[in-house]
Amino acid sequence: MARKVEGERLDVVLERLRQSGEAGPPLSPDDFKAVLGAARTDGRPAQGGSLETDIVDFTIPRITEPSIFHASRSISLLEHFLDDLLPTLDESEELRVLAAKVIGDEISRQRDVLERLQAGIAA
């Protein structure tokens, strides 16, 4: 059974921390840019763009290999999950059967789309 998560608004919590002295001073834009630069995982330096650009680059990963979105790739991943991973899950049999049906339906749908695309290209 899901329970409701009770919580306070972030601005209220931050204000209480500031008043109690537990929170440090707010970051200046330059400090924030330094934090973003230090947290880069791709090893390339910040390009000197706007703060908004830095935030977007930090939060939305760049896709270096777009073929991961190709239908044939998603079919092989779904088949791997269906055949190799789903049987090992520690869940009820009912859930595994339902998940197998949903994944099987998605594989069928992906194959149908791929066949239609290939038929359209051949025409």
C-alpha positions as CSV (number, residue, x, y, z in Angstrom):
1,M,0.0,0.0,0.0
2,A,1.4,3.4,-1.0
3,R,1.7,5.9,1.7
4,K,1.5,9.6,1.2
5,V,4.8,11.4,1.6
6,E,4.6,14.4,3.8
7,G,7.2,17.1,3.4
8,E,8.0,20.7,3.6
9,R,8.6,23.0,0.7
10,L,12.2,23.4,-0.2
11,D,12.2,27.1,0.3
12,V,10.8,26.7,3.9
13,V,13.5,24.2,4.7
14,L,16.3,26.3,3.3
15,E,15.1,29.4,5.2
16,R,15.0,27.4,8.4
17,L,18.6,26.2,7.8
18,R,19.7,29.7,7.0
19,Q,18.2,31.1,10.3
20,S,19.8,28.3,12.3
21,G,23.1,28.9,10.7
22,E,23.4,25.3,9.4
23,A,23.3,26.4,5.7
24,G,26.2,28.3,4.3
25,P,25.8,31.5,2.3
26,P,24.1,31.0,-1.1
27,L,26.3,30.3,-4.0
28,S,27.2,33.1,-6.4
29,P,26.9,32.4,-10.1
30,D,30.7,32.2,-10.3
31,D,30.7,29.7,-7.4
32,F,28.0,27.7,-9.1
33,K,29.9,27.6,-12.4
34,A,33.0,26.4,-10.5
35,V,30.9,23.6,-9.0
36,L,29.5,22.6,-12.4
37,G,33.0,22.7,-13.9
38,A,34.4,20.5,-11.2
39,A,31.5,18.0,-11.5
40,R,32.0,17.4,-15.3
41,T,32.4,13.8,-16.0
42,D,33.3,14.0,-19.6
43,G,36.6,15.6,-19.0
44,R,36.0,18.6,-21.3
45,P,36.2,22.1,-19.9
46,A,33.2,24.4,-19.7
47,Q,32.8,26.2,-23.0
48,G,32.2,29.6,-21.4
49,G,28.6,29.7,-22.3
50,S,25.7,30.9,-20.2
51,L,24.8,29.5,-16.8
52,E,21.7,28.0,-18.4
53,T,23.8,26.2,-21.0
54,D,26.0,24.8,-18.3
55,I,23.0,23.6,-16.4
56,V,21.5,21.9,-19.5
57,D,24.8,20.3,-20.3
58,F,25.1,19.0,-16.7
59,T,21.6,17.6,-16.4
60,I,20.9,16.3,-19.9
61,P,23.4,13.8,-21.1
62,R,24.7,14.1,-24.7
63,I,23.9,11.0,-26.8
64,T,27.2,10.0,-28.4
65,E,25.8,6.8,-30.0
66,P,22.3,7.5,-31.4
67,S,22.0,3.9,-32.6
68,I,20.9,2.9,-29.1
69,F,17.5,4.3,-30.1
70,H,17.2,2.2,-33.2
71,A,14.3,-0.3,-33.1
72,S,16.4,-3.3,-33.6
73,R,18.5,-2.4,-30.6
74,S,15.4,-1.9,-28.4
75,I,14.1,-5.3,-29.5
76,S,17.3,-7.1,-28.5
77,L,17.3,-5.3,-25.2
78,L,13.7,-6.3,-24.5
79,E,14.4,-9.9,-25.5
80,H,17.4,-9.9,-23.2
81,F,15.3,-8.6,-20.3
82,L,12.5,-11.1,-21.1
83,D,14.8,-14.2,-21.4
84,D,17.6,-13.5,-19.0
85,L,16.6,-10.9,-16.4
86,L,12.8,-11.4,-15.8
87,P,13.1,-15.0,-14.6
88,T,15.6,-14.0,-11.9
89,L,13.4,-11.3,-10.3
90,D,12.3,-12.0,-6.8
91,E,8.7,-11.1,-7.4
92,S,5.4,-13.0,-7.6
93,E,4.7,-15.3,-10.4
94,E,1.7,-13.2,-11.3
95,L,3.9,-10.1,-11.7
96,R,6.4,-12.0,-13.9
97,V,3.7,-13.3,-16.1
98,L,2.2,-9.9,-16.5
99,A,5.6,-8.3,-17.2
100,A,6.4,-11.0,-19.8
101,K,3.1,-10.3,-21.6
102,V,3.7,-6.5,-21.6
103,I,7.3,-7.0,-22.8
104,G,6.2,-9.6,-25.4
105,D,3.5,-7.1,-26.7
106,E,6.2,-4.4,-27.0
107,I,8.5,-6.6,-28.9
108,S,5.7,-7.5,-31.3
109,R,4.9,-3.8,-31.7
110,Q,8.5,-2.9,-32.3
111,R,8.9,-5.6,-34.9
112,D,5.8,-4.5,-36.7
113,V,7.0,-0.9,-36.8
114,L,10.4,-2.1,-38.1
115,E,8.8,-4.2,-40.8
116,R,6.6,-1.2,-41.9
117,L,9.7,1.0,-42.1
118,Q,11.6,-1.6,-44.1
119,A,8.6,-2.1,-46.4
120,G,8.3,1.7,-46.9
121,I,12.0,2.0,-47.7
122,A,11.9,-0.9,-50.2
123,A,8.9,0.6,-52.0
